[in-house]
Amino acid sequence: MKKSMLTLMVGLLAVSCVIFLTAGCDSDLVDINNSPNAVSEANVKSITGQQAVLVGLQAIIGDWYAGDRSRVTSIWTRQMCAPLGLGRAQPNSWQTYSVTRGSGDVIDYSWRNGFYAVKLANDIIDNAADAGIAGGSLNLYLGMAKFYKALVLGEHAALWGDIPIETRNTVTPFPVFVKQSVAYAEVQKLLDEALGHFQAGTATDARDLNFQGNQTRWVAASNSLKARYHLHALNYAGAATAATSGILTGGTVNGIWTLALTSEYSPWGHWSQTETGEPLRANKYFVDMLKSEAGDTRLAAYFSVRGGAAAVVGHDIYGDLGGTGDELNVSRAAGLVRYRAYNAPFPLISYEENLLIRAEVQARAGNTAGAITDLNVIRTGAGLTAKAAGDFASTAALITEILKQKYLQLFLEGQSYHDMRRVNKTDGTPLYRTGIPYRYFYTQSEQTTNPNVPTGEDLFTRNELW
């Protein structure tokens, strides 16, 4: 009998072991590397195995977050586009929302890779103590595992709506789907538990590729992630409380790649340098937003001049923005600078996002001065002039500016897709373009193997909360 892909024992991915070995490990991983996709229970329950799983978890999280979910949502929010004639037909279909249900589709990959990460997180949660990891190291491993598991479940709840939150094969071989609101509640529970671990004290560990075990940074990052998913769930008061304790002095959690291996590259590095024709280019809508105020340094930081164009231009992919000249020439559409390098780190949660969340919820609560202060950190950091209260005719106008800066600042991070649907629901603000799906569909491979997949779902039906 087939089982849902979520219940398969995917074990330790090969990339986990390889990256681990290049990260300064002095432990013997020979047994694990003999069969990296079928790690034995004994290896998972060893200190060496847990160390490898931790690094493997961080590796797949980066590929999942910066990969297909980032590319598709960047097109659906009009940050990037795939001009015809530049390369593969696959991304051309994303801008007409022609994603398929077949196994191997980008939506399928996003679903599977996210739950592969959940499996690795569970391997740490279930086995770290038995493996002999103790004290501050145990707090670090459990805290990180629950942090990353919460990240996956939060993004999957945002993208699909109802999702499984328990994938261990306990009562039934087929994971049960819960409502989106229940999934978000589980995310907050996991993050509260992660905070408990981090606050109890951590240990220095080079296998923590972001903070090397720094307690203060992990506490702040966990609070920022809590703020993000409170915002998703329309709990603005909860978002305000969490953001106040979030990342306020730097300390981004990144997806990380290394140039130590010639075969390793980041997802956007691959699509910018390796894919023929660099098929994903700047969208005119996004470039025009960056040009809407003089001096925005993000324009040059994000994009390069291509094909002999006189300046950075975005492609008018839908022909609905009055594009002329270079904006209609596919070869002149700007290519990536940001995240182009094979080893460019990709933000999972950042200081800038935390500030913009806090700015929005402060504005909604009537704290105009606080909202503008946080907004101006982003604006002046991008080379724009600071705003004053008199520059906004209403609270709605202030929130619009905050969301605009978030759209521009969190380039390619996927949060704009969630904001777009959330704000369309709560404030009535139009979508970036009519016809954008409100959610991902459940993949064919999951529908085939799991009888609990919700039926009758529609790409254009709003999620429970949005």
N, C-alpha and C positions, 0 to 999 in steps of 0.2 A: 504494500500500500504506500502511495506517495504521501509525503508529509509536506506541510507548508515550508517554504524556504526559510521562514523565520525560526523553525524548530530544528533545522539542520545544524549539526555540530561543525561549524565552519572552522573552528580552531584558529590557529595562529597563521596569519597571512605570510607569504614568503617575504614580502617587503618588510614586515615587522622585524624579522631576524636580520635581514641585510642592513637595514638602517641602524638597528641596535649595535651591530658589530662595528659600524663606522662611528658610533657615538662615544667611543672610549671604553667599551665594555671589556673587562679583563676576565670574564667568566667563560667557562667552556660550554658552547652551545652546539657541540657536534651532534648530540642526539636529536636536538630539536631541528637542526638544519637538515637532517637526513630525510625528514618528512614534514616540512613546514605546514602543510595543509591538513595534517592529521596528527596533531600533537597529542601525545598520550596524556591520560589523567595524571600520571605520576610526574610528567614534566610540568604540566600546568600547576601542580601543587608543590613545585620546588621553588626556591628563591630565585634561581636562574630563570625558570620559566616565567615567573611573575614579572621579573625585570624586563624580559623580552616582550611580554604581553603589554606592559605599560607603554613601551615605546611603539609597539605595533598599533596600539589604540590611537596614539597621537598621529601616527602616519596615515591611517585610514580616515581619521577625522578630517585632516587637511584635504585629502583627495576628494572626500565626499562633499565638504562644504564649499570648496572652491571649484568643484567640477561641474557636472551637468546641471545641478540646481542653480548654480551661479550663472551659467551660460544662458539657460532657458529664461530665467527671470530677468536677466539683463536685456534680453530681446523684448520680453513682454512689457517691460517698463520703459522701453525706448531709450535705453542707455547705449546699447549696441544694436547692430543689424547685420544681416548676411546678404550683401548685394549679389544679385545673380551674376554668374560669370567669373566669380573670384575663387571658387573652390567647390567643396562638397555640397550636394543637394540637401543633406540632412538638416543643417541649420536654416536653410531656406524655408523648410516646412514649419519651423518653430514660429516664424513671424506671421504665418497664416493659421497658427494654432492647430496644425495638422499632425500633432503627435499621435502615435499609434498605441495600441494596447499590447503589442506583441512582446514576447520575451526578448530581451536584448535592446529594447528601446531605452532612450535616455531616462524616461520616467522610471522604468524598471530598474535601471542601474542606481538611481538615486534611492529608491526604496530598499534595494538589497544592500547597498553599501552602508546606508544608515543603520540597518539592523545587524550587519556584520559588526559594526562598531559597538552596538548594544551588547552583542554576544561577548566581545572582548572585555567590555566593562563588567559584565556579569562574571566573567572568569576571574577578575580581580576581586570583586565584591564577595564572591562565594568562597574564594580559595586563599586570599592573601594571608589571613591569620593562620590557617592550617599549614601554609607553606613555610611559616617561621618568620615572616615579616612582622616586626613588633615596634612598639613605641612610636616615636615621631614618624618613622618611615611608614608604619601601617596607616597612620592618620593621613599622610600624604597620598599613598596609593588609593585608599578608599575614597578620600575627598576628590581626587582627580577622576577616578572612575565614575563617581556619581555626578560630578560636574559635566563630564562629556556625555554620559547617558542622558542627563537632563537636556543638554543641547540638542541631541538627536531627536528625542521625543518632542521637544518644543517645536523644532522646525518641521517635523513630520505632522504634528497637529495643525500647524499653520498651513502646510501645503495640501494635506489630504483631508483634514477634518477629523473624522472618527478613525482611530488607529488602535492597534494592540499596544498595551503598555507592559504586559507580562508575556515574555516569549519563551520562558523556560517550560519544558515539557513536564508538567506536574499532573494536573487533572485531566487534561485533554491534549491530544497531539496537535490540535489546531488552535492557534492563538485567538482569543476572543477580542473583538473590537469594542472600545468604549467611546463614549461621546467626547467630542473635542474639549468640552469644559472639564471633563474628568481627566483627560490626558494632561491638560494644563495644571490641574491640581496635583497630579503625580509629579510633574516637573518641579513645582514649588516644594513638594515634600523632599524630593531628591536633593534639591539645592539647600534646603534647611539642614539635611543630614550632612551634606558636604561641608557646609559652614561649621557644623559641630565638630567634624573631624579636623578641619583646618585650625579652628580656634583652640582646640585642645593641644596644639603644638605639632610642628612638622620637623622634618630632618632634611639637611642638605643632600641633594641627590642630582647628579648630572643627567640622569635619565628623564627628569622633568625638563623637557627641551625648551620651555618658556622661562620658568622662574627658578629652576634648580632647587625647589623646595621652599622658596620664600613665603612664609606664612602670611605676611601682610598683603602681598600681591594677590594671593589666592583668595583671601577673604574679600578683598575689594572686587575681584573678578566675579566671584559667586554672587555678590550683591547686585552687580551690574546685570548679570544674566537673569536674576530674579526680576529686576526692573523691566528688562525686555519682555519677559513673558507675562508679567502683570499687565504691561501695556497691551500686548496681544489680546489678553482676556478682558480688556476694557476696565481693568481695576486700576484706575489712575491714582488713587490714594496709595495703594500698595506699591505702585511704580515709583511714586515720589519718595516714600520711605526707603525703599531699597536703593534708589539712585543716590540718595544723600550719603549712603555708606558705600557707594560703589567706587569705581576707578576715577579718582579726581586728581591724580598726580602722575598720569602716565601708567603704563603697565598693560599693554595690549596682549591678549592671548591670541597667538597666531597658529595657523597651519604652517608647518616647517618642512622644507626640503633642503638637500645638500648637494653641492657640486662634487663631493668626494666620489660619487658614483656616476659614471658617464651615462648610465641607463636611466637615471632618475631625473625627472623634471616635473615642475608644477603644472597643474592643468592649464592655466592661462599661458604659461611659458610654451607648452606644447601647441596650443591653438594659435599662438602668435608667431612662433619661430619654425615649428615643424610641419604644421598643416600647409599644404600647397596653396599659395595665393593669399595667405593670412585671411581666411574667409570671414572672420568677424571684424567689423569696422565700426567706427563711431556713427551713431545715429544723429541726424540733424537736430532732432528735438532736444537731445541732451546737450549738444554743442551750443545750440542757441541759448539754452539756459545758462551755460557757463559764460557766454558772451553778453548776457543781459545786463551785467554791470562791468564797467571797465576795471581792469587790473586783477581779475581773478586768476591767481597763480595756478589753480588746479587745471586750467586748460592745457598748459604746457606740461604739467606734471603727469597728466593722464594720457595725452595723445601726441603723436608725431605728425609732421607734414608728410604727405605721401603723394607720389605720382606727379610731381611737378606743380602741385597746387601752390598758390601764393601764401597760404596760411592754413591752419587747422580747419578742416571743414568736415561736417557730418553729412552722410548720405540721406537724401529725402526718399526713404525706402518705399513709403506708401503714396508718395506724390500728393500729399495733403498739406504740405507746409510751404508751398510757394517756392520750392527750391529752383535755383537757376545755376547755369554754368557748372562750376566745379562740384556743386552739391548734387548734380545729376550724373556725374562722371564716376563710375564705380571705382576706377583705379585711383582716384584722388581722395576717396574717403579716408579719414585719418586712421592710422593704426595705433596699437597700444604702446605706451611707454610704461605706465604703472602695471606691475605684476607681469611684465614681459620676460624678465629674467627667469631662467629655469629654477633658481633658488630663492626667488622673491617671496618673503613671508606674506601670508594672506590673513587679514584680521578675522577672528571669530567673535570677539567682543572687545571693544576698545574704549579708551578714555573719551574719544569724540562722540561715540554713540551714547555713552552714559550721560554726557553733558546735554546732548540734544533730547534725550528722553526726559531728563530733568527739566529742561527748558519748556518742553511741551506740557508736562503735567503741572508745572508751576503756572503757566499761562492759563490752563483750564481751571485752576484753583483760584485765580484772581491775583496771583503774585506776579504782576507785570514786571516790576523792577528785577526780581530774581530771574525771570525768564529771559529778559533782555540781556542781563549780565552774562548768562551762559551762552546765549545766542552770539553775543559779540566776541566771545573767545574763538568761536568757529569762524565768524566773518573776518575778523582781523588776522587770524591765522592763514586765511586764504587770500589776503591782500586787499580785502574790502574795507570800507569805512564802517565804523561802529554806528549802531542805530540808537535812537533815543525814543522815549515813550511817545513823543509827539509825532513820530514817523508812522504811527499805526492808528488808523481811524477806529479800530475796534479790536477786541480780543481775537475775533476770527481772522483778521488781517495779520496779527502777530503769529498765530498758529500756522497760517499759510506760509509765512516766511520761515518759520522754524522747520516745517516739513520740507520746504524747498531746499534749505541748506542741508538737511539730512539726506535728501535725494542726491544732492551733489557730492556731499562729503563721504557717504558710505557707498562709493562707487563699486559696483559689481558684487556687493555683499549680500544682496537678496532681500534685505529688510524693506526696501522700497516697495516690493511686491506686496508684502504684508501690510505696510502702511496704506498703500493705495486702496486695498479692499476694506481695511478697517475704517478709514476716514470716509470712504464713499458710503459706508453703512451709517456712521454716526453723525457726520457733518453734511452729507449730501454733496460733497465735492465730486465732480465728474471723474471718471477713470481717465488715464492717459490716452486711451483709445477705445472706442466702442468695440465690444466683442471679446475683450480679454477674458480668458477663463477665470473663474473665481477659485478654482482648485485643481489639483492634479486628479486624474482618474486612478482607480485601483488597477494594478497591472494584470495582464492576462495570466502570467505565471502564478500570481497569488490567487486569482479567481479560480484557476484550474485546480489548485491543490488545497485551498482552504474554504470550507463551506460557510464559514462565518463572515466572509467578506460582505459588506453591505451591498444590497442590490438596488437597482433602479436609480443609481447615482447619475448625475448630470454634471458635466464640466461647468455649466453656467448656473448651477444652483449654489447659492451662498452657503458657506459653512454655518454651523450652528450659531456662532457668535457674530459673524459678519454678514 
